[in-house]
Amino acid sequence: MEGLSLYFIGIQALGLIGYLFYSISSYSKNYNVIARNESIGCAMISAHQLMLGSVIASIINILYLILALLMRLGGFRHGPHYLPSLAIIFLALIAASFFSWTGAVSDYLAFMATTVFIISRAFKSDMVFRSLAIVSMMLWFGFNLSVGSVPGLIFNVIYIHGHADKLGLYAAMLEKVQPLKELFAKKEVILKS
């Protein structure tokens, strides 16, 4: 039993490090830094997911790794070969799904999350990319919940936070709340008088 516990802790530790690299990419403004951190993270997450028993998630992370390497090494974010590369990655996703599909909820979530992420990469707009990346991460959150990846759950939230912060969503929410704060402050003054 102790060996099993150490194995489980090792799997979670590997995932923790991989997700850390992947998540910090969302805080960067530079696509090369994003691609580098995603590449390192994807390699580790792929091994983590394979050890958790999700072949499709492991393969998908290899596809993410290839996409990140193409961006980093090819330097062609939205160059002439970028969209065809995304199409090839999507076809590889379909092939990987065909050969590793078990019909589990986790398979559906992984496929949908990856599809949304590939679509997000097709847009030149940073706002659209980050917005769709948040949607993708919400699907990955459901996936990680279903397979028992503790680090995946934690770092999906961190990744979402990074993109939400870069999109200015928190500042926008605070602007919307400011009139309410002022209203409550006035009512508090009236109640005290």
ZIGINOR-V904790 format. One record per backbone hydrogen bond with DSSP energy under -0.5 kcal/mol. CO is the residue of the C=O (numbers start at 0). NH is the residue of the N-H. If there is no record, write none. Layout:
co=[CO | CO]
nh=[NH | NH]
This chain:
co=[0 | 1 | 2 | 3 | 4 | 5 | 6 | 7 | 8 | 9 | 10 | 11 | 12 | 13 | 14 | 15 | 16 | 17 | 18 | 19 | 20 | 21 | 22 | 23 | 24 | 28 | 29 | 30 | 31 | 32 | 33 | 34 | 35 | 36 | 37 | 38 | 39 | 40 | 41 | 42 | 43 | 44 | 45 | 46 | 47 | 48 | 48 | 49 | 52 | 53 | 54 | 55 | 56 | 57 | 58 | 59 | 60 | 61 | 62 | 63 | 64 | 65 | 66 | 67 | 68 | 68 | 69 | 69 | 70 | 75 | 75 | 78 | 78 | 80 | 81 | 82 | 83 | 84 | 85 | 86 | 87 | 88 | 89 | 90 | 91 | 92 | 93 | 94 | 95 | 96 | 103 | 103 | 104 | 105 | 106 | 107 | 108 | 109 | 110 | 111 | 112 | 113 | 114 | 115 | 116 | 117 | 118 | 119 | 124 | 125 | 126 | 127 | 128 | 129 | 130 | 131 | 132 | 133 | 134 | 135 | 136 | 137 | 138 | 139 | 140 | 141 | 142 | 143 | 143 | 147 | 148 | 149 | 150 | 151 | 152 | 153 | 154 | 155 | 156 | 157 | 158 | 159 | 160 | 161 | 162 | 163 | 164 | 167 | 168 | 169 | 170 | 171 | 172 | 173 | 174 | 176 | 176 | 177 | 178 | 179 | 180 | 181 | 182 | 183 | 184 | 185 | 186 | 187 | 188]
nh=[4 | 5 | 6 | 7 | 8 | 9 | 10 | 11 | 12 | 13 | 14 | 15 | 16 | 17 | 18 | 19 | 20 | 21 | 22 | 23 | 24 | 24 | 25 | 26 | 27 | 30 | 33 | 34 | 35 | 36 | 37 | 38 | 39 | 40 | 41 | 42 | 43 | 44 | 45 | 46 | 47 | 48 | 49 | 50 | 51 | 52 | 53 | 52 | 54 | 57 | 58 | 59 | 60 | 61 | 62 | 63 | 64 | 65 | 66 | 67 | 68 | 69 | 70 | 71 | 72 | 73 | 73 | 75 | 74 | 77 | 78 | 81 | 82 | 84 | 85 | 86 | 87 | 88 | 89 | 90 | 91 | 92 | 93 | 94 | 95 | 96 | 97 | 98 | 99 | 100 | 106 | 107 | 108 | 109 | 110 | 111 | 112 | 113 | 114 | 115 | 116 | 117 | 118 | 119 | 120 | 121 | 121 | 122 | 128 | 129 | 130 | 131 | 132 | 133 | 134 | 135 | 136 | 137 | 138 | 139 | 140 | 141 | 142 | 143 | 144 | 145 | 146 | 147 | 148 | 149 | 152 | 153 | 154 | 155 | 156 | 157 | 158 | 159 | 160 | 161 | 162 | 163 | 164 | 165 | 166 | 168 | 167 | 171 | 172 | 173 | 174 | 175 | 176 | 177 | 178 | 179 | 180 | 181 | 182 | 183 | 184 | 185 | 186 | 187 | 188 | 189 | 190 | 191 | 192]
